[in-house]
Amino acid sequence: MTNEFLTAAVAAIIECALLKRDGFTITKDGDSPKSGFAVGGAGLSEVKFPAGLCRFKANLIWPEVQPKIQQHLDLVTGEDNIHTCLGGWVEGNQLVIDVTDVFRFRGDAIAIAKGRGERAIFDLSTGEAIEVDQLKK
């Protein structure tokens, strides 16, 4: 895991918690993809934290999240059509952290999301969550 990734991940978690940003997606290199379709559930269960706790103790979250992310990223290799990323968003009173796959093609993302039982995919180009059960490829 690169220092760029660690820095970007910690910053994104803190920013999401403190500024109530909608969410984030970060590649292993610390970049945020601007296009593609993100699908959660990439091998690990999501991690949830009370948003209030995150606002006051965001720096304490990383030691708990990091081993789970590291374990997953160590097992995944990139392909032309997919990037494995750290994703996070606020859902109700929870900050949710998940390892996501970002696909270039919408149809691939939908098929994987349905297979994983995910409720939605996220279009990184438009910033919209798209409910999977209403979609065709």
C-alpha positions as CSV (number, residue, x, y, z in Angstrom):
1,M,0.0,0.0,0.0
2,T,1.5,3.4,-1.0
3,N,1.9,6.4,1.2
4,E,-0.3,8.3,-1.3
5,F,-3.1,5.8,-0.7
6,L,-2.8,6.0,3.1
7,T,-2.7,9.8,3.1
8,A,-5.7,10.0,0.7
9,A,-7.7,7.4,2.6
10,V,-7.2,9.1,6.0
11,A,-8.0,12.5,4.5
12,A,-11.1,11.3,2.8
13,I,-12.5,9.6,5.9
14,I,-11.9,12.7,8.0
15,E,-13.3,15.0,5.3
16,C,-16.4,12.8,4.9
17,A,-17.0,12.7,8.6
18,L,-16.2,16.3,9.4
19,L,-17.7,18.0,6.4
20,K,-20.5,15.5,5.8
21,R,-19.3,15.0,2.2
22,D,-21.5,12.5,0.4
23,G,-18.7,10.0,-0.2
24,F,-15.4,9.1,-1.7
25,T,-13.6,6.5,-3.9
26,I,-9.8,6.2,-3.8
27,T,-7.6,3.9,-5.9
28,K,-4.5,2.1,-4.5
29,D,-2.4,5.0,-5.8
30,G,-4.4,7.6,-3.9
31,D,-6.3,9.0,-6.9
32,S,-10.1,9.5,-7.1
33,P,-11.5,8.0,-10.4
34,K,-13.7,10.4,-12.3
35,S,-15.5,7.9,-14.4
36,G,-16.7,4.3,-14.2
37,F,-19.2,2.4,-12.0
38,A,-18.4,1.5,-8.4
39,V,-19.7,-1.7,-6.9
40,G,-19.3,-2.5,-3.2
41,G,-18.9,-5.8,-1.5
42,A,-15.5,-6.6,-3.1
43,G,-14.7,-9.5,-0.8
44,L,-15.0,-7.9,2.7
45,S,-17.9,-6.8,4.8
46,E,-18.4,-3.1,5.0
47,V,-17.3,-1.3,8.2
48,K,-19.6,1.1,9.8
49,F,-18.9,3.8,12.4
50,P,-21.2,6.3,14.1
51,A,-20.8,9.5,12.2
52,G,-20.7,11.5,15.5
53,L,-17.8,9.5,16.7
54,C,-16.1,10.0,13.4
55,R,-16.4,13.8,13.7
56,F,-14.6,13.9,17.0
57,K,-12.2,10.9,16.7
58,A,-11.6,10.5,13.0
59,N,-7.9,9.9,13.5
60,L,-8.8,6.9,15.7
61,I,-10.8,5.1,13.0
62,W,-7.8,4.4,10.7
63,P,-6.1,1.7,12.9
64,E,-9.4,-0.3,12.9
65,V,-10.1,0.1,9.2
66,Q,-6.6,-0.2,7.8
67,P,-6.0,-4.0,8.5
68,K,-9.2,-4.9,6.7
69,I,-8.4,-2.8,3.7
70,Q,-4.8,-4.0,3.6
71,Q,-5.8,-7.7,3.7
72,H,-8.2,-7.2,0.7
73,L,-5.9,-5.1,-1.4
74,D,-3.0,-7.6,-0.9
75,L,-5.2,-10.2,-2.7
76,V,-6.5,-8.2,-5.6
77,T,-4.7,-7.5,-8.8
78,G,-5.8,-4.8,-11.3
79,E,-7.2,-5.7,-14.7
80,D,-7.9,-3.5,-17.7
81,N,-11.6,-3.2,-16.9
82,I,-11.5,-3.0,-13.1
83,H,-9.9,-1.0,-10.3
84,T,-10.2,-2.0,-6.6
85,C,-10.7,1.1,-4.4
86,L,-11.6,2.2,-0.9
87,G,-15.1,3.6,-0.9
88,G,-17.0,5.4,1.8
89,W,-20.2,7.3,2.3
90,V,-22.6,8.5,4.9
91,E,-25.7,6.5,5.4
92,G,-28.1,7.8,8.0
93,N,-26.0,8.3,11.2
94,Q,-23.3,5.9,10.0
95,L,-20.0,6.4,8.1
96,V,-19.7,3.3,5.9
97,I,-16.3,2.1,4.6
98,D,-16.2,-0.6,1.9
99,V,-13.8,-2.0,-0.6
100,T,-15.3,-1.4,-4.0
101,D,-14.6,-2.4,-7.6
102,V,-14.8,0.3,-10.2
103,F,-15.8,-1.0,-13.7
104,R,-15.4,0.8,-17.0
105,F,-18.6,-0.6,-18.3
106,R,-22.1,-0.2,-16.8
107,G,-23.2,-3.7,-17.8
108,D,-20.3,-5.3,-16.0
109,A,-21.0,-3.3,-12.9
110,I,-24.7,-4.2,-12.9
111,A,-24.0,-7.9,-13.4
112,I,-21.4,-8.0,-10.5
113,A,-23.7,-5.9,-8.2
114,K,-26.6,-8.3,-8.8
115,G,-24.4,-11.3,-8.1
116,R,-23.1,-9.7,-4.9
117,G,-26.6,-8.8,-3.7
118,E,-25.7,-5.1,-3.7
119,R,-28.6,-2.5,-3.6
120,A,-26.9,0.0,-6.0
121,I,-24.0,0.9,-8.1
122,F,-22.5,4.4,-8.1
123,D,-21.8,6.3,-11.4
124,L,-18.6,8.2,-10.7
125,S,-19.2,10.5,-13.8
126,T,-22.6,11.8,-12.6
127,G,-22.3,11.3,-8.9
128,E,-25.5,9.3,-8.8
129,A,-26.4,6.1,-6.9
130,I,-28.3,3.8,-9.3
131,E,-30.7,1.2,-7.8
132,V,-29.7,-2.2,-9.2
133,D,-33.1,-3.9,-9.0
134,Q,-34.5,-1.4,-11.5
135,L,-31.8,-1.9,-14.1
136,K,-31.0,-3.9,-17.1
137,K,-27.5,-4.2,-18.5
